[in-house]
Amino acid sequence: MFSLEKALKFIEASRNPNGLWSDFLTLAGESVYWVSGYMGYALCLGSYSRGIGELEEVGSRILEHQGGNGGWGYGPSVPADADSTSWCILFLSKLGMQKHKSIKKALLFLLEHQNHPDGGFRTYASPYSVGRFMRLDSGVSFEGWSTSQMCVTGVATRALIEANSLEGVVEALNFIRKAQTEEGFWNPYWWNERLYSTVNCMEALKAGGADDGEILRRAQDWIAKTQLTDGSWSDFTTPEGVPFSTALALKGLMLEPKSADSDKIRKGVEWLLTHQLSDGSWPPYYLLRIPHPSMKEPWKYPLWIRDGKAINSVIKDHRRLFSTATVFSTLSEFDRFSRGEML
């Protein structure tokens, strides 16, 4: 696909002088290690990933910036967290580094973020450390940031499985099963749309290898019925399609392909292809949200500040990297899907 080649060139040209990628501008700066882990993993899934040629170099750069506690954070000087660490583990595992001593250290750090007894994962094992980094008053409640979060649990569970670690997986998968809503999705904490948490939870269940067909079908039915008439999906706060959401929805539908969804998949792919920008990227959107540390159910809060950089804001992937990498990996999967390699 020429669209994939264009996207890859855009991604290649977007690396920083330090060899990594960055996106999402907050008061803490741009995210580097979280974004680079995500980008690297997405490229590993791509049909044209061999063209980038520097993935192992990116992996080495990420390893150089591993914290003394085994984890990675949002960016330089930001305390390490479970989500950033999970994406770095996923990427490094795809590079074949599962047995690397640094990955073992990272897995131990990640497991420190598993909540007991529910089995889910939280972003910060000690949210007060990041509170100090953010210069928040010591009296601020971190009840929300200390809860198990579906968008983190899905990715952390996948990271454990791909790194061939069994510890904590059964508990995490049970938590995911119980947390699915009646409609079929999983509510996100840090994300301004439901598809990120939903698709990552679906992929965790699929990777777990158990018979979770009914749960996956319920999720796919919800995805299918929320497609817009033009073939796209939105973040459910806007009537217009969002490339990031559309790409994730297609991933969910292709995870357990059903003939009834084939037209929806092809229509979604066509929408993505027509919305690619001339430089090979896809438009950004307000994807990342920063709830107040005390907020337990941010999906019920309607008053998010667009283009803010701190608490109660929703933030664009202004460099268009997160959206582009997600669409790139989805179109690569569709390329294989359409040739029957995923059936």
N, C-alpha and C positions, 0 to 999 in steps of 0.2 A: 504493500500500500504506500503510495507516494505521500499520503498524509502522515504516516508513521515516520518516514524519512525526514520530513520537514520538522516534525515535533522533536525528533532526536537531535537534529541540528540546533534547534532552539535551546534544548536542555543542555547540550554540550557547551554552547556559547555562554550559558548563564552561570557557569561555575565561577566562584570568587577567586581572587589571586591565591588564597590559601588552599585551593583545590576542592573546597566543599561548596555546598549550596546554602542559601539563606532565603527566608521569606517571613511574612507576618510581622509587621513592625509594632512592637509594644514599648512601654516605658523601660522594659528590660533589654531593649534592642530587638534585633531580628533573631528568629530562631535559626540556629546553625546545625546542631547535632541531631535534633529531632527531625528537622526537614531533610537533612542529608541521609539519615537512616531510611526515611520514607522514600526519598528519591531513588536511592540505591536499590532498595527492594523492588520498587516499581519497574526499574530498568532491567533488573534480573528476570522479571516476568515477561518482558517484551520480546517479541519475535526478532527485533532489530537490536537487542541489547548488546550483541557481540560487536556492534559498530562503534560503541562508545570507547572501548579500548582502555579506559582508565578506571574501571570499577574497582579493581584490586588496589589501585593507588588510593582511591577514595576510602576504601576499607581500612587501609593502613593509616590514613590521616585520622579516621574516626578512633582507631585504637590508640593513637598517640594522645588523644584528648579524653581518654577514659579517666574518670575520677578515682581517687584513692579508695573510695568505698565500693568501687566496681561499676558504678552507674554513669549515665550521661544526663545532662540537663538540657533545658530549652536552648541555652546558648552559653557562651563564656561567662563565668562567674556566677551563673544561676545554679542553685542547688539541684542536684540530680533528682530525677523523678522516674516513676515506673513507665510512663508512656514513652518518653524519649528513649529510655533504655530498651524497651520492648522492640521499637523499630530498629534500633542499632543491632540488637540480637538477631532479628529477622533477616536483616541485610547481610550481616556477617555469616549467618548460617547458610544463606543462599550461596555465599562465596566458598562454602566448604570449611568454615572455621569452627564448626561445632565443638571440636575437641581442644580448641585453643584455651590455654589457661585463663586468658582474659574473659572468655565467654563463660567459663565456669564461675568466675568471680561475679560477673554480671548477673548470672542466674540467681546466685545467692542474694545479691542486692534486690533483685526483682521479687523474690519470695518474701522478703521482709515487708513488702507492700500488700501481701494478701491478708485480707480481714478474716478473722475467725470470730464466730463460727459460720458466717454466711458463705465464705469461700471466694468472694469477689475481690477485686483489686482496687486500691485507691491510688491516686497520683503521687501523693507524698506520705511517706511513713511517718514523718515528723513535720506536719504542716507549719509548725511554729518557726522552723528554720527558714522556710521561704517567706514567712511573715516578717521575720527580722530583715531578710533581704529586701522586702518591699517597704520596710520601715513603717509597718502597721503597728498601731497601738497594741500593747501586750494584752489588753482586755478584749480584743476582737475575738469572737467565737470562730473556730475552724470546724464546726460541726459538719458543714457541707463538704469541705475538702477532705474530711476524714472518712466519708462514707464510701462504700463500694460503688464504682461507677461503671456502667455498661460499656461505654466507649473505651475505657481503659481495660476492663476485664476481657473483652473480646480479643484485643490485640495482645495482651499479656499471655493469655492462654495459647494463642497461636505461636507466640515466641517460645514458650516452654516446649510445645510439641515439636516445632521445627528444629529446636536445639537438642531434641531427643532426651528431654528431661520429663520424667513422669511425676515428680513431686508437685503436689498442689493441683494437678490437672483435673482429677475426678471431682474435687470440690468446686473448682471453678466452672466446670461444665454443668454441674448440678445447679449452681447459682444462675447460670445463663438460662437453663431450661425453665426455672421457676420465675424468672423475671420477664419473660416474654409477655407483652400485653395481650389482651383479648383480641385486638385487631390484628396482631401478628408482628408488630415491630418491637424494638427495644429503645427505650428513651435514652437520649444522650445527655451528658453533663457538660462537656466542654465544646460541644458542637451545635451550630445553629440549624441543624437539620437532622432528621432521624435516620437517614440511610447509612451514614458512616457507622454508627453504633450497630445498626441492624445487620449490615452486610458483614462486619467483622465478627459479630456473634454467630452468624450463619456459617462463616468460614471456620470458626473455631469448632463448632459442632461437627461440621463435615470432616475436619482434620482429626477429630477425636475418634472417629471410626465406629461409634455406636449407632444403633438404629434410631435416628432422630428424624426420620422421614416426615412424620406428621408435623413436627415443629417447623421444619424447613418449608414444607408445602404451605403452611399457614402464613409464613413470612413472604413466600413468593406470591401468594394470592393477594396479600396486601400491596406488595410492590406493583403487581400487574394492574390492579384496579386504580392505582393512584397515578398512572401515566396520563399526561395531558394529551389533548387531541392532536397536537402537532408532533407527538412522538417523544417528547422530553419529559423530564421530571423536575419538580421545583423543591424548594426548601419548606413549602407549605405556608409561607408567609407572603409569598408573591405569586401572582398568576403566570409569571413568565418562567420558561425553562432555565435551569442552571446546569452548565456542563458538568461540574463536579458531581452533582446529585444524579444526573442522567447516567454518567459513567458508572457510578456505584450501583444504581438500580439494575443496569445491564449485567454487572458482575453477579448480583444476586440471582437474576433469572437464569444466567448461564451455569450457575453452580450445580443445579439439578435440572438439566434441560427438559422441558415439556413441549411437545409439539404444539399445544394450544398457545404457547407464548412466542413461537417463532416469528410471527408477524410483528409482535410488539418489540422483539429484539431488533429485527431488521429496521423497523421504523425509528427506533431510538438511535441506532448506529447512523442512519441517514441524517438524522437531526444533528448529531455530533459532527459529521463530516461537513455539513453546510455551515457550521458555526466556528470552524477553525479560522483563526486570524491569518493574515498574509505572512507573518513571521513564523508560522508553525505552531503557535501557542493557542490556548483557549482562554476566553475571558475569565477574570477573577470574580470572586463573589465574597460576601460576608459569611465566612465559614466558621471561624473560631470565635468563641465567646468566653468571657472571663467573669464567671459568677462571683458574687461576694462570698468570702470564705464561709459564711454562716448559712448560705443558701443550699438547701437540700434538694429542691426540685426546680431547677432553673427553667425547665421546659414549660413551666406554668407562668413564668414571668414575661410580660409582653413589652416592657419598656427598655429595650436595649439601645445603647448609644452607638450609632453607626460612625465609623471612622474615628472612634476613640482609641485610646491606647492602654486603658487601665480597667479597673473593676467596673462591671456593668456595661462593658462595650462588646460589640461584635466587630471583628477585624477581617479585612480582605487579605487574600494571598496576593499582595500588590505586585509581586514579581511574576505572578501567573504560573509559578512552578508547581504548586500543589495540585491545582486543577489540571495542568497540562500532563503531569506525570500520571495522574489517575486516569485521564482519558487515554493516554498512550498505552498503559497496561491493559485497559479494557478493550481497546481496538485490537491489540495484539492477541488477547484471549479470543475475541470474535474471529480473528483470522484463523486461529486454530479450530475454533468451534465450527465455523462454516465449512472447514475441510474434514470435519468429523473426528478430529483428534481428541476432543474433550468428551465425546459420547461414550 
